[in-house]
Amino acid sequence: MSIKRNLLEIKSALPENVTLVAVSKTKPVSDLMEAYEAGQRVFGENKIQEMTEKWEQMPKDIQWHMIGHVQTNKVKYMAEYVNLIHGVDSLKLLQEINKQAAKHNRVIDCLLQMYIANEETKFGLDENELNDILNSAEFQSLENIKVIGLMGMATFTDNQAQIKKEFQNLKTIFDSKKQLSIVNCQLSILSMGMSGDYKLAIECGSTMVRIGSSIFGGR
Ligand SMILES: *Cc1c(COP(=O)(O)O)cnc(C)c1O
């Protein structure tokens, strides 16, 4: 199967309101270009240095999404160009993104990562921590970031019922915050679903799926 064929097959089956992030981490630029030439413009990477190298080499109409865990001291390397940061899980990180975005006169869109899995290894906020951030005066004073949605990763398991429960839980939190009127927080994106579980995620209300191996092959 070619990258182009995989991509077009997945894309044709996605509902219109669902955005496809092609997760290209560890893959060479030639693979990304194959997807680009097939029309893909949104790419997801999980390492800032690797994403920046690809950004430098590739066409400038690509939207780069950082989907991995972000270290505060590395935000500066992507502040000039990153389109959406999925894995934001602290006020401290939001403050750093805000600071670096200001240097480039930009407003950087962010998703807050929620902890929904039943695993020790996944990052993210619980609902109380989410509330604490959104309600804080510090957060509301940040003019160079905008929180436009939530992101989550389900447990790595074959148990479909459990994955579904976790996605539904995230969707419930998302819906409960959608009406918030905070100047730098308007939730419209729900980023959930990867190669193994994106169909279920869409059934549960995902509007953005992050798909890697089903497009580019295994890593
Ligand atoms: C790698 C990765 C994906 C894509 O995973 P696949 O199973 O290859 O589709 C999605 N989201 C995040 C956060 C990832 O790190």
The ligand as a MOL file (V3000), in Angstrom:
LIG
                    3D

  0  0  0     0  0            999 V3000
M  V30 BEGIN CTAB
M  V30 COUNTS 15 15 0 0 0
M  V30 BEGIN ATOM
M  V30 1 C 2.3080 8.6580 17.5800 0
M  V30 2 C 1.0830 9.3640 18.0260 0
M  V30 3 C -0.1300 9.2480 17.3180 0
M  V30 4 C -0.2870 8.3700 16.0900 0
M  V30 5 O -0.2340 7.0190 16.4320 0
M  V30 6 P -0.5870 5.8700 15.3500 0
M  V30 7 O -0.9900 4.7240 16.1970 0
M  V30 8 O 0.6650 5.6270 14.5820 0
M  V30 9 O -1.6710 6.3670 14.4910 0
M  V30 10 C -1.2120 9.9690 17.7660 0
M  V30 11 N -1.1340 10.7720 18.8460 0
M  V30 12 C 0.0030 10.9080 19.5460 0
M  V30 13 C 0.0060 11.8110 20.7270 0
M  V30 14 C 1.1410 10.2110 19.1790 0
M  V30 15 O 2.2650 10.3500 19.8930 0
M  V30 END ATOM
M  V30 BEGIN BOND
M  V30 1 1 1 2
M  V30 2 1 2 3
M  V30 3 2 2 14
M  V30 4 1 3 4
M  V30 5 2 3 10
M  V30 6 1 4 5
M  V30 7 1 5 6
M  V30 8 2 6 7
M  V30 9 1 6 8
M  V30 10 1 6 9
M  V30 11 1 10 11
M  V30 12 2 11 12
M  V30 13 1 12 13
M  V30 14 1 12 14
M  V30 15 1 14 15
M  V30 END BOND
M  V30 END CTAB
M  END
